[in-house]
């Protein structure tokens, strides 16, 4: 009897509480406003308004093209010194394959170190975690071509995105193959990811890198002395110089990086490029190491995994949202695109895509 009475009382109280408190928690109520202000959503289906990407990209491109502070183009690779610093391009590819682009988004440029994201992907697919016997996973805090750190750490590069690390990764991909075969595999992989067979290697840039790549040769030979490099140094460097000389537009690059935004799967085809775990770990390395000794600044200002190249490009990943590519040839003191970083900071601010919150 007492149990039945208590049950009736609880039911009555529940009904009263629902009527009294629902107006407060409703999206239009007082607490609903607080909830909404703090970025939380209702189970009833309330959703945040999606950003107008076309307008955002258009405005950012116009702002960047008008700016006078453009950085300085790389001069240690002679072919890159000839690139017009007035260029600016931006492209975003979302989960449905929609492209939002502005500026010089269709102009091919030398992706340089951005290629290291894709050689890392191939190497992990080839040898798995055995790769980490040849290269570490920690930020360097030094210039991308520093030999001092390599000497201190007995020939094992700090991470796969500095030059020494990328040369070691290239050597892993080369093992058991000829240089031409390996280079063809890397190029076809990028063409496949971007669904574009017109992506090519700029032979002039590759030759320019080979003629002036004395520091990279020193890094490779030093690693060879510790057994980190297993193949002939000339073979490994030849493949490395050529994959850094691959030319892509912002649109092509954004398409190629899309699988990293969606747990290793290309959302347009459903093809699984890598496992979700490896995609997550590549993104982590891009966030912590993707901009050399400017990685902390990029994470602080942009808050997205990203990889830069001295050709002025940056590939950035908005997990679950989109893949982004930006290009502006002028570099900052750390060797990263000056306007590219500013543009991505603006994009993250307008979209709320930073992985650390809006």
Helices and strands as residue ranges (DSSP letters): H 2-25, H 30-37, H 53-66, H 78-81, E 89-94, E 99-103, E 109-110, G 112-114, H 115-127, G 128-133, H 148-152, H 163-174, H 179-194, E 200-201, H 203-212, H 214-225, H 233-244, E 246-248, H 250-256, H 258-261, H 276-289, G 292-294, H 295-301, E 305-308, E 313-318, E 322-327, H 338-351
